[in-house]
Amino acid sequence: MCERPSTETRTFYGALKHIAEGLINRYPDKLIVFLIPPHGSSDTVPEHLPNAITGQVYSA
């Protein structure tokens, strides 16, 4: 079973959760959307390099 990510606001997941909950509370009747660039859309991090945390390589 996977461990649930930390909800402390100093972590990425916790900070994003805090922001999302704040937006939901402030705009309860509005659609809230988060957009991220597709994987591999940046030359900054080449896909042939392994993920720093998981060690997984995402290129085909």
Secondary structure, DSSP 8 states (H G I E B T S, - for coil): --------TTSHHHHHHHHHHHHHHH-TTS--------TT--SSS-TTS--TTT------
